Amino acid sequence: MILTCYNTFNTSFAISNFKIVISVNG
C-alpha cells in the first residue's frame, strides 16, 4: 500500500518534471 502511494507520487512527479523540461526547451 505504501509502495503504491510512493509509485503514484513518483510517477506524477516525473510527469510534471517532464512537462517543465518540455516547456523550457520548447
URWO-V927658 format. One record per residue. PSI is psi in whole degrees, -180 to 180 (none if undefined). Layout:
BEGIN
psi: {PSI;PSI}
END
This chain:
BEGIN
psi: {-49;-39;-37;-43;-40;-42;-39;-44;-41;-40;-46;-36;-41;-40;-46;-38;-40;-40;-37;-43;-42;-44;-34;-43;-35;none}
END
